[in-house]
Amino acid sequence: MSGRAAPFYCPYCGDEDLRPSEEGHGAWECAACSRAFRLSFLGLLAPRHRGPAPVPGEGDGTS
């Protein structure tokens, strides 16, 4: 078995009875709801610059 993490819960029903699927890498089957799904890593998000948090009452028309 590879060192990759496995899902703990079915994304559809939340059950824990998951098994690797024969469909290939990243494919899983849920015995509880009979669904098959695939998980894959898409990549890292680029950091977004966020300005300072707005101060309540300043410039929002509530003061």
C-alpha positions in Angstrom: 0.0 0.0 0.0 1.3 3.5 -0.8 2.1 6.1 1.8 -0.8 8.4 0.6 -3.6 9.3 2.9 -7.0 7.5 2.4 -10.4 9.2 2.8 -12.0 8.6 6.2 -15.6 9.2 5.2 -17.8 8.9 2.0 -18.4 12.4 0.6 -22.0 11.5 -0.2 -23.3 9.6 2.8 -20.6 10.1 5.5 -20.2 6.4 6.2 -16.7 5.0 6.9 -17.0 1.7 5.0 -14.7 2.7 2.1 -12.6 0.4 -0.1 -10.2 1.1 -2.9 -11.8 0.6 -6.3 -10.4 -1.4 -9.1 -10.9 1.6 -11.3 -7.4 2.8 -10.5 -5.4 5.3 -8.4 -7.6 7.5 -6.2 -10.8 5.6 -6.9 -12.9 4.5 -3.9 -16.2 2.6 -3.3 -18.6 3.1 -0.5 -20.3 -0.1 0.6 -23.0 1.9 2.5 -24.4 3.9 -0.4 -23.0 1.9 -3.3 -21.3 5.0 -4.8 -17.9 5.1 -6.4 -15.8 8.3 -6.5 -12.3 9.5 -7.3 -10.1 11.8 -5.2 -7.2 13.7 -6.7 -4.9 16.4 -5.6 -5.1 19.4 -7.9 -2.2 21.5 -6.5 -1.4 24.3 -4.1 -3.2 27.6 -4.2 -1.2 30.8 -4.8 -1.2 33.0 -1.7 -3.6 35.9 -2.0 -2.8 39.2 -0.6 -5.5 40.4 1.8 -5.6 43.9 3.1 -6.2 44.7 6.7 -9.6 43.6 8.1 -12.3 46.2 7.9 -13.1 48.0 11.1 -16.9 47.7 11.9 -18.7 51.0 11.6 -16.0 52.6 9.3 -17.2 53.2 5.8 -19.9 50.6 5.8 -22.8 53.1 6.4 -23.8 51.7 9.8 -22.5 54.5 11.9 
